[in-house]
Amino acid sequence: MAGEYLDHKLECPFCGTIRLQIPADAQPATPIHCAECGKYLGTWDELQSDFEMQGGTDGVFRLDKGRIQRLSQ
């Protein structure tokens, strides 16, 4: 899995980046939009769950040009 980019709900299907508008007081049902194009991506809970499902809480990552790449596990 090393070197793979995280995607799924995190990556905007409209502009292809991972740039989220997350309010400071985000709750599980808070709608989250792409910071680049403004499109709806899902609820805060859905996006956090997706990040965890992809192993986002373990490993080393690099953010490059709006994308998150896993460097190691």
Sequence and secondary structure as in RCSB ss.txt:
>XXXX:A:sequence
MAGEYLDHKLECPFCGTIRLQIPADAQPATPIHCAECGKYLGTWDELQSDFEMQGGTDGVFRLDKGRIQRLSQ
>XXXX:A:secstr
 TT B  TTSS TTT    EE  TT  TT EEEETTT  EEEEHHHHHHHHHHTTTTSSEEEEETTEEEEEE 
